[in-house]
């Protein structure tokens, strides 16, 4: 099924820019990060280069703020798609490097929204672009080039998917140290490419950046259920490991080398119900202590301790249906299901029924969508945690390979393969 723009979707996109959306981990490569000599605090001056074999924003350290925005693509032929990729690349380069905003005749609309002032600072900004299944399925000249396991996100048993916040031809993950930078980047893209991109949905999120403890240990941030999120996440600074679990393998079309599958899920947390659940039950559901994040069989330890399932074969301490045991059974076979998670918490206000609209903007990257996210999701199907969470949106996308300086552009290898 192909999603196409309608007048309702165009109006929805306009509403998102007004803040009303329809439901609104180490370095990628060490040489990609450099400090920029700009005024202001050091973190807001950080440049993360958009250049390289892989896009920034995947194995790059996660900053405090993020957003995923999904778009319809207006491109009836390869030339139009190339035009989109080239112009999008130009905006990515400028927005991630920063610089003075061009001054135009005041009788014309300004070149920039102005929300960051006359000079843009890099702010550790990354802009990561992924392509959806519908982009390929809706165009005969692209159908034979679709990544091997890219598909339209289907409904799992506990899902309550809202059509208006699912799928899309193209998705962009915006990340930065401040929410203003993230919002500014989205508005810049929407203004710069109105003839090529129509905003379908967007979800903003944030997560605190926790500094290392005196002993050097880095703790994971907490999700809105109060538990540490990402305790077992793979080390994104381990290049050989990332080559194995994040970057596309040999089974992909040649043009896709250097890309990665991006699974996005908007997961609503039923926080009122959760907050009335006994602590012992909460911990049993996750399989971790709430205070420290340590596995229940290592209560005196830390979140980085590895649970010993072999010592608890019947699940007397770590229930067989606990979240951590189902998500990662830590068997030789389940090692192939690893993925790199990069989520953000979101707060969207209050629903019409008076319940808080809060949850997790789940984002994960992997070399094979079926082998990683989908396989893990099937293992989690029916877990006790489902009583307190409800996935309502998102989609599957293929993050394009990176691009280099000097005339290269994002998506070039796909265009040349047509």
C-alpha positions in Angstrom: 0.0 0.0 0.0 1.3 3.4 -0.9 0.7 6.5 1.2 0.0 9.6 -0.9 -0.5 13.2 0.1 -4.0 14.5 0.6 -5.3 17.9 1.6 -5.8 16.6 5.1 -2.2 15.5 5.3 -1.0 18.8 4.1 -3.1 20.6 6.7 -1.8 18.1 9.3 1.8 19.0 8.4 1.0 22.7 8.9 -0.5 21.9 12.2 2.6 20.1 13.3 4.7 23.2 12.6 2.4 25.1 15.0 3.2 22.4 17.7 0.1 20.3 17.1 1.1 17.0 15.6 -1.4 14.1 15.3 -0.2 12.4 18.4 3.3 14.8 18.5 25.4 5.7 22.1 30.0 5.9 21.5 31.0 8.1 18.5 30.1 7.2 14.9 33.7 7.8 14.0 36.0 9.7 16.4 37.2 11.9 13.5 33.7 13.0 12.8 33.4 15.1 15.9 35.2 18.4 16.3 34.8 21.5 18.5 33.8 24.8 16.8 35.2 28.1 18.0 31.9 29.8 18.5 30.5 32.0 21.3 28.4 30.3 23.9 28.8 27.2 25.9 31.1 24.4 24.6 28.4 21.8 24.1 26.3 24.2 21.9 29.3 24.8 19.8 30.0 21.1 19.0 30.0 20.1 15.4 29.3 16.6 14.4 30.3 16.2 10.8 27.6 14.8 8.5 30.3 13.3 6.2 31.5 9.7 6.3 30.8 6.1 5.2 27.7 6.2 7.5 25.3 8.9 8.4 25.8 10.7 11.7 23.1 10.2 14.3 23.3 6.4 14.4 26.3 5.5 16.5 26.9 9.1 17.4 26.4 9.8 21.2 22.8 10.6 21.9 22.2 14.2 22.9 19.4 15.5 25.0 16.8 16.2 22.4 15.4 14.3 19.3 12.6 14.1 16.9 11.5 11.8 14.1 9.5 13.3 11.3 7.9 11.4 8.5 7.2 12.7 5.0 5.4 11.9 1.8 7.9 12.3 -1.1 6.8 14.1 -4.3 9.0 12.6 -7.0 7.6 11.1 -10.1 10.9 10.2 -11.7 14.6 9.6 -10.8 15.5 13.2 -11.7 13.0 14.6 -9.1 14.3 12.2 -6.5 17.9 13.2 -7.2 16.8 16.8 -6.8 15.3 16.0 -3.4 18.5 14.3 -2.3 20.8 17.0 -3.4 18.8 19.8 -1.9 18.3 17.9 1.3 22.0 17.3 1.5 22.7 21.0 1.2 20.4 21.8 4.1 21.9 19.0 6.2 25.4 20.4 5.7 24.5 23.9 6.6 22.3 23.0 9.6 24.9 20.8 11.1 27.8 23.1 10.6 26.0 26.4 11.4 26.8 29.9 10.3 25.3 33.3 9.6 21.8 33.3 8.2 21.6 35.0 4.8 20.0 38.5 4.8 17.3 39.0 2.2 15.3 42.0 1.1 12.9 42.7 4.0 10.0 42.9 1.5 10.5 39.1 1.1 10.0 36.3 3.6 13.2 35.9 5.7 15.6 33.1 4.8 15.2 31.6 8.2 12.7 31.2 11.0 14.9 33.3 13.3 14.2 31.1 16.4 18.0 30.5 16.8 19.0 34.1 16.0 21.1 35.5 13.1 23.9 33.0 13.5 23.2 29.3 13.8 25.4 27.3 16.2 26.0 23.6 15.4 24.7 22.4 18.8 25.8 18.8 18.2 23.1 18.6 15.6 22.7 15.5 13.5 20.1 14.9 10.7 19.6 11.2 9.7 17.5 10.3 6.7 15.7 7.0 6.1 13.6 5.7 3.3 10.3 3.9 3.8 8.8 0.9 2.1 6.2 3.0 0.3 8.8 5.0 -1.5 9.9 1.8 -3.3 6.6 0.1 -3.6 4.9 3.2 -5.2 7.5 3.7 -7.9 8.2 1.0 -10.6 11.7 2.5 -11.2 12.6 1.9 -7.6 10.8 -1.4 -6.8 13.8 -3.6 -7.7 16.1 -1.7 -5.5 14.3 -2.0 -2.2 16.5 -3.1 0.7 16.2 -6.8 1.4 14.1 -6.8 4.6 12.5 -3.4 4.4 8.7 -3.7 4.9 5.6 -1.8 5.9 5.3 -1.9 9.7 2.6 -4.4 10.6 0.4 -4.6 13.7 1.6 -6.7 16.6 -1.0 -8.1 19.1 -0.7 -5.3 21.6 -0.5 -2.5 19.1 -3.2 0.2 18.7 -1.8 1.9 15.7 -3.1 5.3 14.6 -2.9 5.6 10.9 -2.0 9.3 11.0 1.2 8.6 12.9 2.4 5.6 11.0 4.7 4.9 8.0 5.9 7.4 5.4 8.0 7.5 2.2 10.9 9.2 4.1 11.8 9.8 7.7 14.3 12.2 9.2 15.7 11.8 12.7 16.7 15.2 14.1 19.0 15.3 17.2 20.7 18.2 19.1 21.6 19.5 22.5 18.5 21.8 22.6 14.9 21.4 21.5 15.0 24.7 19.7 17.7 23.4 17.4 15.7 20.3 16.6 12.5 22.3 15.9 14.5 24.8 13.8 15.9 22.1 11.6 12.5 20.6 10.9 11.1 24.0 10.0 14.1 24.7 7.7 13.5 21.4 5.8 9.8 22.0 5.5 10.3 25.5 4.2 13.2 24.6 1.8 11.6 21.6 0.2 7.8 22.2 -0.1 7.8 20.9 -3.7 9.4 17.6 -2.7 8.4 16.8 0.9 5.0 16.9 2.7 5.1 16.4 6.4 3.0 13.4 7.5 3.7 13.2 11.2 6.3 14.1 13.8 7.2 13.1 17.4 9.6 15.1 19.6 11.3 13.6 22.6 14.1 14.3 25.1 16.3 12.4 27.5 18.7 13.7 30.1 22.4 13.5 29.4 23.9 11.9 32.5 27.6 12.8 33.1 30.0 10.0 34.2 30.2 9.3 37.9 33.5 9.9 39.7 34.5 6.3 39.1 34.0 6.8 35.4 30.8 4.7 35.1 28.1 6.1 32.9 24.5 5.4 34.0 21.6 5.0 31.6 18.8 7.6 31.7 15.4 6.6 32.9 12.3 6.1 30.9 8.9 7.5 32.0 8.2 4.3 33.9 11.1 5.2 36.1 13.5 2.4 35.0 16.9 2.9 33.5 16.6 2.5 29.7 19.5 1.0 27.7 21.4 -0.9 30.3 22.2 -3.7 27.9 22.7 -1.6 24.9 25.7 -2.5 22.8 28.7 -0.3 22.9 28.4 2.1 19.9 32.1 2.9 20.1 33.0 -0.7 19.3 33.5 -0.5 15.6 33.7 -4.2 14.8 30.5 -4.8 16.9 28.7 -2.0 15.0 29.9 -3.5 11.7 28.2 -6.7 12.7 24.9 -5.6 14.2 24.2 -2.1 12.8 25.5 -1.7 9.3 23.9 -3.5 6.4 25.4 -6.9 5.5 26.2 -8.5 2.2 22.6 -9.5 1.5 21.6 -6.0 0.5 21.6 -4.3 -2.9 25.0 -2.9 -3.7 23.8 0.7 -3.4 22.8 0.1 0.2 26.3 -0.6 1.6 26.9 1.6 4.7 23.2 1.9 5.5 21.1 0.6 8.4 17.6 -0.4 9.2 15.8 2.1 11.4 12.8 0.9 13.5 10.7 3.7 15.0 7.9 3.1 17.5 5.8 5.6 19.4 5.0 3.7 22.6 2.4 5.3 24.9 3.0 4.5 28.6 -0.2 4.0 30.7 1.4 5.8 33.5 -1.6 6.2 35.8 -2.0 2.4 35.9 1.8 1.9 36.3 2.0 4.3 39.2 -0.5 2.3 41.1 1.3 -1.0 40.7 3.4 -2.4 43.6 7.1 -1.8 43.3 7.9 -5.6 43.6 5.6 -6.2 40.6 7.1 -3.5 38.5 10.6 -4.9 39.2 9.5 -8.4 38.4 8.0 -7.2 35.1 11.3 -5.7 34.0 13.6 -8.1 35.7 15.6 -5.2 37.2 15.7 -3.2 40.4 14.1 0.2 39.9 16.6 2.2 41.9 19.9 1.0 40.4 18.8 -0.9 37.3 20.7 -4.0 38.5 19.3 -7.4 37.4 17.2 -9.0 40.2 19.7 -11.7 40.6 22.4 -9.1 41.2 20.5 -6.7 43.5 23.6 -5.4 45.2 25.3 -4.7 41.8 24.8 -2.2 39.0 22.9 -2.0 35.8 25.9 -3.2 33.8 26.0 -6.6 35.6 25.0 -9.5 33.4 22.1 -11.6 34.7 22.9 -15.4 35.1 20.0 -17.2 33.5 21.7 -20.5 33.7 21.7 -20.3 37.5 17.9 -19.6 37.5 16.6 -22.0 34.9 13.0 -22.0 36.3 12.7 -18.2 36.6 12.4 -18.2 40.4 14.3 -14.9 40.7 14.2 -13.6 37.1 10.8 -14.6 35.7 10.8 -16.4 32.4 8.5 -13.7 31.0 10.4 -10.7 32.4 11.2 -8.0 29.9 15.0 -8.4 30.0 14.8 -12.2 29.7 12.5 -12.2 26.7 14.3 -9.3 25.0 17.7 -10.9 25.3 17.8 -14.5 26.5 21.6 -14.3 26.1 22.0 -17.5 24.2 24.3 -18.1 21.2 21.3 -17.9 18.9 19.8 -14.6 20.4 23.2 -12.9 19.9 22.2 -12.4 16.2 19.1 -10.4 17.3 21.1 -7.5 18.8 20.3 -3.9 17.8 21.4 -0.4 18.8 18.7 1.4 20.7 18.5 5.3 20.7 15.2 6.2 22.3 13.8 9.4 23.7 11.0 10.1 26.2 8.0 12.1 25.0 5.3 14.1 26.7 2.4 15.2 24.5 0.0 16.6 27.1 -3.3 15.1 28.0 -5.6 12.8 26.0 -9.3 13.5 25.6 -10.1 10.9 28.2 -8.1 12.9 30.8 -5.1 10.5 30.8 -1.5 11.7 30.4 -0.1 11.2 26.9 3.4 10.2 27.7 5.8 7.5 26.5 8.8 6.4 24.6 9.9 7.4 21.1 11.7 4.1 20.4 14.4 4.2 17.8 16.7 1.3 17.0 19.2 0.6 14.2 20.2 -2.8 13.0 21.7 -4.6 10.0 18.7 -6.8 9.4 15.1 -5.7 10.3 13.6 -9.2 10.5 16.5 -10.7 12.4 16.7 -8.0 15.0 13.7 -5.8 15.9 11.0 -7.9 14.4 12.4 -11.2 15.9 12.7 -9.5 19.4 9.2 -8.1 19.2 7.8 -11.5 18.5 9.6 -12.8 21.6 8.1 -10.0 23.6 4.6 -10.6 22.3 2.3 -11.3 25.3 4.8 -10.1 28.0 3.4 -8.7 31.3 4.7 -5.2 30.4 2.1 -5.0 27.7 -0.5 -4.2 30.3 1.2 -0.8 30.8 2.3 0.1 27.3 0.5 0.7 24.0 2.4 1.2 20.7 0.4 3.7 18.7 2.7 4.7 15.8 6.0 4.7 14.0 7.4 2.8 11.0 10.3 1.0 9.4 12.9 2.9 7.3 16.3 2.3 5.7 18.9 4.8 6.8 20.8 5.8 3.7 24.6 5.3 3.4 26.7 8.3 4.2 28.2 10.8 1.8 31.5 12.6 1.5 32.6 16.2 0.9 33.2 17.7 -2.5 30.1 17.3 -4.5 28.8 14.1 -3.1 25.2 13.9 -1.8 23.0 11.7 0.3 21.3 9.0 -1.7 23.8 9.2 -4.7 24.4 5.4 -4.8 20.7 4.7 -5.0 20.3 7.3 -7.9 23.2 5.8 -9.8 21.7 2.3 -9.4 18.4 3.2 -11.1 
